[in-house]
Amino acid sequence: MKEYEQARAKDARGSPASGPSDVQVAADFLFALQDDTDPASDMAKSDDQAYRAMVHRLHRRRFEVATTDGYTVTFHARKP
């Protein structure tokens, strides 16, 4: 199960007032993706193609929490 789905499931077990908001869950997920690019540079070292492939995989995961038409970002609502 992906991190975002795990956070959504964990939040769904608690009351809406006690758990993190949809925005907080999405922000945490997106920050974690961004944070994961640093180890990718360490793992790829001087292999630019490997680094680009790793970052591209991380970059695509942003669509797990939102969609965009290039101008507007729409975040997905969590399922109860």
PDB file of N, CA, C and O in Angstrom, chain B, residues numbered from 101:
ATOM      1  N   MET B 101       0.847  -1.172   0.000  1.00  0.00           N
ATOM      2  CA  MET B 101       0.000   0.000   0.000  1.00  0.00           C
ATOM      3  C   MET B 101       0.894   1.238   0.000  1.00  0.00           C
ATOM      4  O   MET B 101       1.900   1.272   0.709  1.00  0.00           O
ATOM      5  N   LYS B 102       0.549   2.223  -0.765  1.00  0.00           N
ATOM      6  CA  LYS B 102       1.356   3.431  -0.877  1.00  0.00           C
ATOM      7  C   LYS B 102       1.213   4.293   0.368  1.00  0.00           C
ATOM      8  O   LYS B 102       0.232   4.177   1.102  1.00  0.00           O
ATOM      9  N   GLU B 103       2.208   5.171   0.608  1.00  0.00           N
ATOM     10  CA  GLU B 103       2.227   5.994   1.811  1.00  0.00           C
ATOM     11  C   GLU B 103       0.967   6.846   1.942  1.00  0.00           C
ATOM     12  O   GLU B 103       0.405   6.965   3.031  1.00  0.00           O
ATOM     13  N   TYR B 104       0.523   7.436   0.835  1.00  0.00           N
ATOM     14  CA  TYR B 104      -0.659   8.302   0.879  1.00  0.00           C
ATOM     15  C   TYR B 104      -1.891   7.492   1.265  1.00  0.00           C
ATOM     16  O   TYR B 104      -2.702   7.940   2.076  1.00  0.00           O
ATOM     17  N   GLU B 105      -2.031   6.310   0.689  1.00  0.00           N
ATOM     18  CA  GLU B 105      -3.166   5.457   1.018  1.00  0.00           C
ATOM     19  C   GLU B 105      -3.112   5.040   2.481  1.00  0.00           C
ATOM     20  O   GLU B 105      -4.151   4.967   3.137  1.00  0.00           O
ATOM     21  N   GLN B 106      -1.926   4.766   3.001  1.00  0.00           N
ATOM     22  CA  GLN B 106      -1.789   4.399   4.410  1.00  0.00           C
ATOM     23  C   GLN B 106      -2.197   5.557   5.306  1.00  0.00           C
ATOM     24  O   GLN B 106      -2.882   5.350   6.308  1.00  0.00           O
ATOM     25  N   ALA B 107      -1.786   6.769   4.963  1.00  0.00           N
ATOM     26  CA  ALA B 107      -2.156   7.935   5.758  1.00  0.00           C
ATOM     27  C   ALA B 107      -3.657   8.169   5.697  1.00  0.00           C
ATOM     28  O   ALA B 107      -4.273   8.533   6.699  1.00  0.00           O
ATOM     29  N   ARG B 108      -4.247   7.963   4.527  1.00  0.00           N
ATOM     30  CA  ARG B 108      -5.695   8.123   4.395  1.00  0.00           C
ATOM     31  C   ARG B 108      -6.422   7.094   5.245  1.00  0.00           C
ATOM     32  O   ARG B 108      -7.390   7.433   5.926  1.00  0.00           O
ATOM     33  N   ALA B 109      -5.980   5.858   5.219  1.00  0.00           N
ATOM     34  CA  ALA B 109      -6.629   4.798   5.999  1.00  0.00           C
ATOM     35  C   ALA B 109      -6.475   5.072   7.491  1.00  0.00           C
ATOM     36  O   ALA B 109      -7.420   4.874   8.253  1.00  0.00           O
ATOM     37  N   LYS B 110      -5.306   5.522   7.915  1.00  0.00           N
ATOM     38  CA  LYS B 110      -5.063   5.813   9.323  1.00  0.00           C
ATOM     39  C   LYS B 110      -5.959   6.953   9.781  1.00  0.00           C
ATOM     40  O   LYS B 110      -6.536   6.888  10.866  1.00  0.00           O
ATOM     41  N   ASP B 111      -6.082   7.999   8.965  1.00  0.00           N
ATOM     42  CA  ASP B 111      -6.904   9.141   9.317  1.00  0.00           C
ATOM     43  C   ASP B 111      -8.383   8.770   9.345  1.00  0.00           C
ATOM     44  O   ASP B 111      -9.139   9.317  10.147  1.00  0.00           O
ATOM     45  N   ALA B 112      -8.802   7.855   8.489  1.00  0.00           N
ATOM     46  CA  ALA B 112     -10.213   7.470   8.410  1.00  0.00           C
ATOM     47  C   ALA B 112     -10.666   6.761   9.683  1.00  0.00           C
ATOM     48  O   ALA B 112     -11.853   6.770  10.007  1.00  0.00           O
ATOM     49  N   ARG B 113      -9.735   6.149  10.406  1.00  0.00           N
ATOM     50  CA  ARG B 113     -10.088   5.454  11.641  1.00  0.00           C
ATOM     51  C   ARG B 113     -10.396   6.424  12.776  1.00  0.00           C
ATOM     52  O   ARG B 113     -11.149   6.084  13.688  1.00  0.00           O
ATOM     53  N   GLY B 114      -9.825   7.626  12.734  1.00  0.00           N
ATOM     54  CA  GLY B 114     -10.048   8.611  13.792  1.00  0.00           C
ATOM     55  C   GLY B 114     -11.159   9.562  13.397  1.00  0.00           C
ATOM     56  O   GLY B 114     -11.673   9.514  12.279  1.00  0.00           O
ATOM     57  N   SER B 115     -11.518  10.417  14.321  1.00  0.00           N
ATOM     58  CA  SER B 115     -12.533  11.415  14.001  1.00  0.00           C
ATOM     59  C   SER B 115     -11.878  12.516  13.176  1.00  0.00           C
ATOM     60  O   SER B 115     -10.676  12.751  13.296  1.00  0.00           O
ATOM     61  N   PRO B 116     -12.670  13.198  12.333  1.00  0.00           N
ATOM     62  CA  PRO B 116     -12.085  14.247  11.487  1.00  0.00           C
ATOM     63  C   PRO B 116     -11.378  15.326  12.298  1.00  0.00           C
ATOM     64  O   PRO B 116     -10.380  15.883  11.840  1.00  0.00           O
ATOM     65  N   ALA B 117     -11.880  15.631  13.502  1.00  0.00           N
ATOM     66  CA  ALA B 117     -11.265  16.682  14.308  1.00  0.00           C
ATOM     67  C   ALA B 117      -9.921  16.239  14.883  1.00  0.00           C
ATOM     68  O   ALA B 117      -9.047  17.073  15.120  1.00  0.00           O
ATOM     69  N   SER B 118      -9.745  14.931  15.110  1.00  0.00           N
ATOM     70  CA  SER B 118      -8.518  14.478  15.749  1.00  0.00           C
ATOM     71  C   SER B 118      -7.412  14.113  14.758  1.00  0.00           C
ATOM     72  O   SER B 118      -6.240  14.071  15.130  1.00  0.00           O
ATOM     73  N   GLY B 119      -7.767  13.854  13.527  1.00  0.00           N
ATOM     74  CA  GLY B 119      -6.776  13.438  12.544  1.00  0.00           C
ATOM     75  C   GLY B 119      -6.293  14.600  11.703  1.00  0.00           C
ATOM     76  O   GLY B 119      -6.858  15.693  11.755  1.00  0.00           O
ATOM     77  N   PRO B 120      -5.250  14.364  10.928  1.00  0.00           N
ATOM     78  CA  PRO B 120      -4.745  15.426  10.052  1.00  0.00           C
ATOM     79  C   PRO B 120      -5.735  15.737   8.935  1.00  0.00           C
ATOM     80  O   PRO B 120      -6.500  14.872   8.509  1.00  0.00           O
ATOM     81  N   SER B 121      -5.711  16.973   8.470  1.00  0.00           N
ATOM     82  CA  SER B 121      -6.595  17.380   7.384  1.00  0.00           C
ATOM     83  C   SER B 121      -6.110  16.790   6.061  1.00  0.00           C
ATOM     84  O   SER B 121      -4.982  16.308   5.964  1.00  0.00           O
ATOM     85  N   ASP B 122      -6.965  16.832   5.054  1.00  0.00           N
ATOM     86  CA  ASP B 122      -6.592  16.374   3.716  1.00  0.00           C
ATOM     87  C   ASP B 122      -5.367  17.133   3.212  1.00  0.00           C
ATOM     88  O   ASP B 122      -4.468  16.555   2.602  1.00  0.00           O
ATOM     89  N   VAL B 123      -5.351  18.427   3.476  1.00  0.00           N
ATOM     90  CA  VAL B 123      -4.241  19.266   3.015  1.00  0.00           C
ATOM     91  C   VAL B 123      -2.945  18.844   3.708  1.00  0.00           C
ATOM     92  O   VAL B 123      -1.896  18.766   3.069  1.00  0.00           O
ATOM     93  N   GLN B 124      -3.016  18.571   5.012  1.00  0.00           N
ATOM     94  CA  GLN B 124      -1.820  18.162   5.746  1.00  0.00           C
ATOM     95  C   GLN B 124      -1.294  16.828   5.240  1.00  0.00           C
ATOM     96  O   GLN B 124      -0.086  16.660   5.068  1.00  0.00           O
ATOM     97  N   VAL B 125      -2.191  15.882   5.000  1.00  0.00           N
ATOM     98  CA  VAL B 125      -1.779  14.565   4.498  1.00  0.00           C
ATOM     99  C   VAL B 125      -1.115  14.712   3.131  1.00  0.00           C
ATOM    100  O   VAL B 125      -0.068  14.113   2.884  1.00  0.00           O
ATOM    101  N   ALA B 126      -1.720  15.511   2.235  1.00  0.00           N
ATOM    102  CA  ALA B 126      -1.151  15.725   0.902  1.00  0.00           C
ATOM    103  C   ALA B 126       0.192  16.443   0.995  1.00  0.00           C
ATOM    104  O   ALA B 126       1.140  16.082   0.297  1.00  0.00           O
ATOM    105  N   ALA B 127       0.278  17.463   1.857  1.00  0.00           N
ATOM    106  CA  ALA B 127       1.538  18.204   2.009  1.00  0.00           C
ATOM    107  C   ALA B 127       2.644  17.298   2.539  1.00  0.00           C
ATOM    108  O   ALA B 127       3.776  17.353   2.058  1.00  0.00           O
ATOM    109  N   ASP B 128       2.325  16.468   3.526  1.00  0.00           N
ATOM    110  CA  ASP B 128       3.315  15.530   4.066  1.00  0.00           C
ATOM    111  C   ASP B 128       3.797  14.566   2.990  1.00  0.00           C
ATOM    112  O   ASP B 128       4.993  14.297   2.877  1.00  0.00           O
ATOM    113  N   PHE B 129       2.865  14.052   2.206  1.00  0.00           N
ATOM    114  CA  PHE B 129       3.209  13.112   1.130  1.00  0.00           C
ATOM    115  C   PHE B 129       4.109  13.784   0.092  1.00  0.00           C
ATOM    116  O   PHE B 129       5.125  13.218  -0.310  1.00  0.00           O
ATOM    117  N   LEU B 130       3.734  14.996  -0.342  1.00  0.00           N
ATOM    118  CA  LEU B 130       4.510  15.698  -1.364  1.00  0.00           C
ATOM    119  C   LEU B 130       5.888  16.090  -0.841  1.00  0.00           C
ATOM    120  O   LEU B 130       6.868  16.011  -1.582  1.00  0.00           O
ATOM    121  N   PHE B 131       5.983  16.512   0.419  1.00  0.00           N
ATOM    122  CA  PHE B 131       7.279  16.837   0.985  1.00  0.00           C
ATOM    123  C   PHE B 131       8.172  15.600   1.052  1.00  0.00           C
ATOM    124  O   PHE B 131       9.371  15.678   0.785  1.00  0.00           O
ATOM    125  N   ALA B 132       7.579  14.456   1.412  1.00  0.00           N
ATOM    126  CA  ALA B 132       8.355  13.211   1.470  1.00  0.00           C
ATOM    127  C   ALA B 132       8.899  12.844   0.093  1.00  0.00           C
ATOM    128  O   ALA B 132      10.034  12.384  -0.025  1.00  0.00           O
ATOM    129  N   LEU B 133       8.088  13.048  -0.952  1.00  0.00           N
ATOM    130  CA  LEU B 133       8.574  12.779  -2.316  1.00  0.00           C
ATOM    131  C   LEU B 133       9.757  13.685  -2.647  1.00  0.00           C
ATOM    132  O   LEU B 133      10.769  13.235  -3.185  1.00  0.00           O
ATOM    133  N   GLN B 134       9.614  14.957  -2.320  1.00  0.00           N
ATOM    134  CA  GLN B 134      10.702  15.897  -2.592  1.00  0.00           C
ATOM    135  C   GLN B 134      11.946  15.507  -1.803  1.00  0.00           C
ATOM    136  O   GLN B 134      13.058  15.554  -2.327  1.00  0.00           O
ATOM    137  N   ASP B 135      11.759  15.125  -0.556  1.00  0.00           N
ATOM    138  CA  ASP B 135      12.864  14.745   0.303  1.00  0.00           C
ATOM    139  C   ASP B 135      13.579  13.499  -0.222  1.00  0.00           C
ATOM    140  O   ASP B 135      14.780  13.342  -0.001  1.00  0.00           O
ATOM    141  N   ASP B 136      12.862  12.616  -0.909  1.00  0.00           N
ATOM    142  CA  ASP B 136      13.442  11.386  -1.450  1.00  0.00           C
ATOM    143  C   ASP B 136      14.368  11.626  -2.638  1.00  0.00           C
ATOM    144  O   ASP B 136      15.101  10.720  -3.035  1.00  0.00           O
ATOM    145  N   THR B 137      14.348  12.823  -3.210  1.00  0.00           N
ATOM    146  CA  THR B 137      15.254  13.089  -4.340  1.00  0.00           C
ATOM    147  C   THR B 137      16.702  13.193  -3.885  1.00  0.00           C
ATOM    148  O   THR B 137      17.609  12.913  -4.668  1.00  0.00           O
ATOM    149  N   ASP B 138      16.942  13.592  -2.630  1.00  0.00           N
ATOM    150  CA  ASP B 138      18.312  13.717  -2.137  1.00  0.00           C
ATOM    151  C   ASP B 138      19.021  12.362  -2.082  1.00  0.00           C
ATOM    152  O   ASP B 138      20.138  12.249  -2.586  1.00  0.00           O
ATOM    153  N   PRO B 139      18.410  11.326  -1.485  1.00  0.00           N
ATOM    154  CA  PRO B 139      19.072  10.021  -1.509  1.00  0.00           C
ATOM    155  C   PRO B 139      19.241   9.478  -2.935  1.00  0.00           C
ATOM    156  O   PRO B 139      20.174   8.725  -3.212  1.00  0.00           O
ATOM    157  N   ALA B 140      18.334   9.867  -3.830  1.00  0.00           N
ATOM    158  CA  ALA B 140      18.460   9.412  -5.220  1.00  0.00           C
ATOM    159  C   ALA B 140      19.768   9.912  -5.820  1.00  0.00           C
ATOM    160  O   ALA B 140      20.430   9.189  -6.564  1.00  0.00           O
ATOM    161  N   SER B 141      20.142  11.147  -5.497  1.00  0.00           N
ATOM    162  CA  SER B 141      21.402  11.669  -6.045  1.00  0.00           C
ATOM    163  C   SER B 141      22.598  10.929  -5.457  1.00  0.00           C
ATOM    164  O   SER B 141      23.598  10.718  -6.143  1.00  0.00           O
ATOM    165  N   ASP B 142      22.497  10.535  -4.187  1.00  0.00           N
ATOM    166  CA  ASP B 142      23.581   9.755  -3.575  1.00  0.00           C
ATOM    167  C   ASP B 142      23.675   8.362  -4.192  1.00  0.00           C
ATOM    168  O   ASP B 142      24.770   7.853  -4.433  1.00  0.00           O
ATOM    169  N   MET B 143      22.516   7.752  -4.444  1.00  0.00           N
ATOM    170  CA  MET B 143      22.510   6.391  -4.991  1.00  0.00           C
ATOM    171  C   MET B 143      23.011   6.361  -6.433  1.00  0.00           C
ATOM    172  O   MET B 143      23.703   5.425  -6.832  1.00  0.00           O
ATOM    173  N   ALA B 144      22.664   7.385  -7.213  1.00  0.00           N
ATOM    174  CA  ALA B 144      23.032   7.383  -8.628  1.00  0.00           C
ATOM    175  C   ALA B 144      24.463   7.872  -8.858  1.00  0.00           C
ATOM    176  O   ALA B 144      25.064   7.585  -9.893  1.00  0.00           O
ATOM    177  N   LYS B 145      25.003   8.611  -7.886  1.00  0.00           N
ATOM    178  CA  LYS B 145      26.352   9.187  -7.990  1.00  0.00           C
ATOM    179  C   LYS B 145      26.530   9.900  -9.333  1.00  0.00           C
ATOM    180  O   LYS B 145      25.852  10.895  -9.590  1.00  0.00           O
ATOM    181  N   SER B 146      27.417   9.418 -10.182  1.00  0.00           N
ATOM    182  CA  SER B 146      27.692  10.114 -11.446  1.00  0.00           C
ATOM    183  C   SER B 146      26.893   9.561 -12.623  1.00  0.00           C
ATOM    184  O   SER B 146      27.179   9.895 -13.773  1.00  0.00           O
ATOM    185  N   ASP B 147      25.897   8.722 -12.352  1.00  0.00           N
ATOM    186  CA  ASP B 147      25.071   8.147 -13.419  1.00  0.00           C
ATOM    187  C   ASP B 147      23.826   9.010 -13.622  1.00  0.00           C
ATOM    188  O   ASP B 147      22.797   8.793 -12.982  1.00  0.00           O
ATOM    189  N   ASP B 148      23.932   9.985 -14.516  1.00  0.00           N
ATOM    190  CA  ASP B 148      22.844  10.939 -14.747  1.00  0.00           C
ATOM    191  C   ASP B 148      21.566  10.240 -15.206  1.00  0.00           C
ATOM    192  O   ASP B 148      20.472  10.633 -14.802  1.00  0.00           O
ATOM    193  N   GLN B 149      21.688   9.226 -16.032  1.00  0.00           N
ATOM    194  CA  GLN B 149      20.508   8.520 -16.538  1.00  0.00           C
ATOM    195  C   GLN B 149      19.761   7.810 -15.402  1.00  0.00           C
ATOM    196  O   GLN B 149      18.531   7.838 -15.358  1.00  0.00           O
ATOM    197  N   ALA B 150      20.491   7.181 -14.494  1.00  0.00           N
ATOM    198  CA  ALA B 150      19.867   6.506 -13.350  1.00  0.00           C
ATOM    199  C   ALA B 150      19.193   7.528 -12.435  1.00  0.00           C
ATOM    200  O   ALA B 150      18.085   7.296 -11.951  1.00  0.00           O
ATOM    201  N   TYR B 151      19.861   8.660 -12.197  1.00  0.00           N
ATOM    202  CA  TYR B 151      19.287   9.708 -11.348  1.00  0.00           C
ATOM    203  C   TYR B 151      17.989  10.233 -11.952  1.00  0.00           C
ATOM    204  O   TYR B 151      16.983  10.372 -11.257  1.00  0.00           O
ATOM    205  N   ARG B 152      18.019  10.519 -13.236  1.00  0.00           N
ATOM    206  CA  ARG B 152      16.814  11.025 -13.902  1.00  0.00           C
ATOM    207  C   ARG B 152      15.668  10.017 -13.825  1.00  0.00           C
ATOM    208  O   ARG B 152      14.516  10.404 -13.626  1.00  0.00           O
ATOM    209  N   ALA B 153      15.971   8.739 -13.980  1.00  0.00           N
ATOM    210  CA  ALA B 153      14.935   7.703 -13.900  1.00  0.00           C
ATOM    211  C   ALA B 153      14.329   7.647 -12.496  1.00  0.00           C
ATOM    212  O   ALA B 153      13.112   7.532 -12.349  1.00  0.00           O
ATOM    213  N   MET B 154      15.175   7.727 -11.464  1.00  0.00           N
ATOM    214  CA  MET B 154      14.681   7.699 -10.081  1.00  0.00           C
ATOM    215  C   MET B 154      13.791   8.902  -9.786  1.00  0.00           C
ATOM    216  O   MET B 154      12.705   8.763  -9.223  1.00  0.00           O
ATOM    217  N   VAL B 155      14.261  10.077 -10.172  1.00  0.00           N
ATOM    218  CA  VAL B 155      13.500  11.301  -9.909  1.00  0.00           C
ATOM    219  C   VAL B 155      12.204  11.301 -10.713  1.00  0.00           C
ATOM    220  O   VAL B 155      11.174  11.764 -10.224  1.00  0.00           O
ATOM    221  N   HIS B 156      12.246  10.788 -11.937  1.00  0.00           N
ATOM    222  CA  HIS B 156      11.031  10.729 -12.753  1.00  0.00           C
ATOM    223  C   HIS B 156       9.978   9.845 -12.080  1.00  0.00           C
ATOM    224  O   HIS B 156       8.796  10.188 -12.076  1.00  0.00           O
ATOM    225  N   ARG B 157      10.402   8.702 -11.506  1.00  0.00           N
ATOM    226  CA  ARG B 157       9.458   7.832 -10.803  1.00  0.00           C
ATOM    227  C   ARG B 157       8.844   8.549  -9.601  1.00  0.00           C
ATOM    228  O   ARG B 157       7.639   8.459  -9.365  1.00  0.00           O
ATOM    229  N   LEU B 158       9.676   9.258  -8.850  1.00  0.00           N
ATOM    230  CA  LEU B 158       9.166  10.020  -7.707  1.00  0.00           C
ATOM    231  C   LEU B 158       8.228  11.132  -8.166  1.00  0.00           C
ATOM    232  O   LEU B 158       7.175  11.357  -7.569  1.00  0.00           O
ATOM    233  N   HIS B 159       8.620  11.815  -9.222  1.00  0.00           N
ATOM    234  CA  HIS B 159       7.860  12.939  -9.767  1.00  0.00           C
ATOM    235  C   HIS B 159       6.456  12.517 -10.185  1.00  0.00           C
ATOM    236  O   HIS B 159       5.500  13.255  -9.948  1.00  0.00           O
ATOM    237  N   ARG B 160       6.314  11.361 -10.793  1.00  0.00           N
ATOM    238  CA  ARG B 160       4.994  10.875 -11.238  1.00  0.00           C
ATOM    239  C   ARG B 160       4.063  10.586 -10.073  1.00  0.00           C
ATOM    240  O   ARG B 160       2.843  10.649 -10.229  1.00  0.00           O
ATOM    241  N   ARG B 161       4.612  10.273  -8.916  1.00  0.00           N
ATOM    242  CA  ARG B 161       3.780   9.906  -7.764  1.00  0.00           C
ATOM    243  C   ARG B 161       2.958  11.080  -7.240  1.00  0.00           C
ATOM    244  O   ARG B 161       2.029  10.870  -6.461  1.00  0.00           O
ATOM    245  N   ARG B 162       3.272  12.302  -7.642  1.00  0.00           N
ATOM    246  CA  ARG B 162       2.493  13.450  -7.187  1.00  0.00           C
ATOM    247  C   ARG B 162       1.031  13.328  -7.604  1.00  0.00           C
ATOM    248  O   ARG B 162       0.149  13.906  -6.969  1.00  0.00           O
ATOM    249  N   PHE B 163       0.776  12.578  -8.669  1.00  0.00           N
ATOM    250  CA  PHE B 163      -0.599  12.396  -9.142  1.00  0.00           C
ATOM    251  C   PHE B 163      -1.409  11.465  -8.246  1.00  0.00           C
ATOM    252  O   PHE B 163      -2.604  11.278  -8.477  1.00  0.00           O
ATOM    253  N   GLU B 164      -0.785  10.882  -7.234  1.00  0.00           N
ATOM    254  CA  GLU B 164      -1.523  10.094  -6.253  1.00  0.00           C
ATOM    255  C   GLU B 164      -2.362  10.994  -5.357  1.00  0.00           C
ATOM    256  O   GLU B 164      -3.336  10.533  -4.762  1.00  0.00           O
ATOM    257  N   VAL B 165      -2.003  12.265  -5.252  1.00  0.00           N
ATOM    258  CA  VAL B 165      -2.728  13.179  -4.372  1.00  0.00           C
ATOM    259  C   VAL B 165      -3.398  14.337  -5.106  1.00  0.00           C
ATOM    260  O   VAL B 165      -4.245  15.019  -4.530  1.00  0.00           O
ATOM    261  N   ALA B 166      -3.038  14.569  -6.357  1.00  0.00           N
ATOM    262  CA  ALA B 166      -3.595  15.711  -7.077  1.00  0.00           C
ATOM    263  C   ALA B 166      -3.513  15.504  -8.584  1.00  0.00           C
ATOM    264  O   ALA B 166      -2.779  14.652  -9.084  1.00  0.00           O
ATOM    265  N   THR B 167      -4.291  16.311  -9.280  1.00  0.00           N
ATOM    266  CA  THR B 167      -4.220  16.362 -10.739  1.00  0.00           C
ATOM    267  C   THR B 167      -4.044  17.823 -11.136  1.00  0.00           C
ATOM    268  O   THR B 167      -4.316  18.731 -10.350  1.00  0.00           O
ATOM    269  N   THR B 168      -3.587  18.032 -12.357  1.00  0.00           N
ATOM    270  CA  THR B 168      -3.428  19.393 -12.847  1.00  0.00           C
ATOM    271  C   THR B 168      -3.639  19.425 -14.353  1.00  0.00           C
ATOM    272  O   THR B 168      -3.369  18.459 -15.066  1.00  0.00           O
ATOM    273  N   ASP B 169      -4.128  20.564 -14.807  1.00  0.00           N
ATOM    274  CA  ASP B 169      -4.250  20.793 -16.244  1.00  0.00           C
ATOM    275  C   ASP B 169      -3.125  21.689 -16.735  1.00  0.00           C
ATOM    276  O   ASP B 169      -3.135  22.139 -17.881  1.00  0.00           O
ATOM    277  N   GLY B 170      -2.167  21.942 -15.878  1.00  0.00           N
ATOM    278  CA  GLY B 170      -1.049  22.817 -16.207  1.00  0.00           C
ATOM    279  C   GLY B 170      -1.239  24.219 -15.647  1.00  0.00           C
ATOM    280  O   GLY B 170      -0.293  25.005 -15.595  1.00  0.00           O
ATOM    281  N   TYR B 171      -2.450  24.530 -15.232  1.00  0.00           N
ATOM    282  CA  TYR B 171      -2.738  25.846 -14.666  1.00  0.00           C
ATOM    283  C   TYR B 171      -3.326  25.747 -13.258  1.00  0.00           C
ATOM    284  O   TYR B 171      -3.012  26.563 -12.390  1.00  0.00           O
ATOM    285  N   THR B 172      -4.172  24.753 -13.037  1.00  0.00           N
ATOM    286  CA  THR B 172      -4.866  24.586 -11.767  1.00  0.00           C
ATOM    287  C   THR B 172      -4.533  23.225 -11.178  1.00  0.00           C
ATOM    288  O   THR B 172      -4.535  22.218 -11.887  1.00  0.00           O
ATOM    289  N   VAL B 173      -4.247  23.196  -9.884  1.00  0.00           N
ATOM    290  CA  VAL B 173      -3.996  21.939  -9.180  1.00  0.00           C
ATOM    291  C   VAL B 173      -5.251  21.594  -8.390  1.00  0.00           C
ATOM    292  O   VAL B 173      -5.781  22.429  -7.655  1.00  0.00           O
ATOM    293  N   THR B 174      -5.723  20.357  -8.545  1.00  0.00           N
ATOM    294  CA  THR B 174      -6.897  19.880  -7.821  1.00  0.00           C
ATOM    295  C   THR B 174      -6.482  18.696  -6.974  1.00  0.00           C
ATOM    296  O   THR B 174      -6.034  17.676  -7.499  1.00  0.00           O
ATOM    297  N   PHE B 175      -6.632  18.828  -5.646  1.00  0.00           N
ATOM    298  CA  PHE B 175      -6.292  17.740  -4.739  1.00  0.00           C
ATOM    299  C   PHE B 175      -7.464  16.790  -4.627  1.00  0.00           C
ATOM    300  O   PHE B 175      -8.620  17.213  -4.620  1.00  0.00           O
ATOM    301  N   HIS B 176      -7.158  15.483  -4.537  1.00  0.00           N
ATOM    302  CA  HIS B 176      -8.185  14.462  -4.398  1.00  0.00           C
ATOM    303  C   HIS B 176      -8.669  14.418  -2.963  1.00  0.00           C
ATOM    304  O   HIS B 176      -7.869  14.499  -2.031  1.00  0.00           O
ATOM    305  N   ALA B 177      -9.964  14.291  -2.783  1.00  0.00           N
ATOM    306  CA  ALA B 177     -10.528  14.152  -1.445  1.00  0.00           C
ATOM    307  C   ALA B 177     -10.246  12.741  -0.944  1.00  0.00           C
ATOM    308  O   ALA B 177     -10.246  11.780  -1.713  1.00  0.00           O
ATOM    309  N   ARG B 178     -10.011  12.637   0.336  1.00  0.00           N
ATOM    310  CA  ARG B 178      -9.801  11.313   0.933  1.00  0.00           C
ATOM    311  C   ARG B 178     -11.139  10.618   1.058  1.00  0.00           C
ATOM    312  O   ARG B 178     -12.164  11.250   1.314  1.00  0.00           O
ATOM    313  N   LYS B 179     -11.117   9.319   0.875  1.00  0.00           N
ATOM    314  CA  LYS B 179     -12.328   8.525   1.014  1.00  0.00           C
ATOM    315  C   LYS B 179     -12.547   8.220   2.495  1.00  0.00           C
ATOM    316  O   LYS B 179     -11.594   7.943   3.222  1.00  0.00           O
ATOM    317  N   PRO B 180     -13.808   8.272   2.941  1.00  0.00           N
ATOM    318  CA  PRO B 180     -14.069   7.977   4.365  1.00  0.00           C
ATOM    319  C   PRO B 180     -13.782   6.532   4.716  1.00  0.00           C
ATOM    320  O   PRO B 180     -13.951   6.130   5.867  1.00  0.00           O
TER     321      PRO B 180
END
